[in-house]
Amino acid sequence: MDYKTILAQVSLFSQMKEDDLKRIADLVRESVYRKGDIIIQEETRDRRLFIVIGGSVEVIKNLGSNKETAIG
């Protein structure tokens, strides 16, 4: 998969120079998740940036509590 081309289509990266896109693309690690998988939990420190290139995700605030709310 050509990550540089995919990144160039993301607004955050769309104005970047070719060399900068390539350096970021070289750091990309693709992951596949199944329906119901928890990718990251609220208040967890994580240095990753997630870009969804296929499918969809659901963002849930206060997961597992009586204040659980879908926000995305």
N, C-alpha and C positions, 0 to 999 in steps of 0.2 A: 504494500500500500504506500502511496506517495504522501507522506505526512506533510511535507512542505506545501503541497497543493491544497490539502485539507485545511491547514492552518491559515493559509492566505484567504480562505473563504470565511473565516471567523472574524467578526468586526474588530475584536481586540488586537488581532495581528495583521489585519488587511493593509495597513499602511507601512508595514515594515519592509526594509530592504531585503533583497534575495539572500544575501549572506547571513543576515540575522535570522531569517526564517529557517535557513538550513541548520544553523546552530541549535535552534530550539527543536526542530524536527528530529535531530539526532538524539535528543533527550527523551523523546516520546516512548512510552511503554503502553502498548495496547492491552486492555483487559476486557474480558467478556463476562457479563453478569446475567444471571437468570432472574426471572420474575420472582419478586419477594426477597431477593438478596438485599442486605443493608450494605451500602457502599461506604458510608461514613455516618457517624452519629453526632448529633448536636453536642456542642461544647468539647468535641474531640479536637485536639491540635493535630493538624496535618499540613504538610507542605505541598501536597499535590494540587494540581488544577485539573478538573474533569471537563472534557469536551465530549458531548454525546454526538456520535457520528451515525448512529442508527438506533431505532427504537425510541423509547421515552423513559423518563424517570419521574418518580413522584417524590415530592419534598414534604415531609411531615414534621411539624413542630410538636415537641413534647410527646414523642412516640412512646406508647405504652402507658400513658397517664390518662386521667379523666379529662385533661385539657388538650388531648391530641387533636391537631388541626392540620388538614392538608393545605399547603400553601403554594404548591406548584406541580 
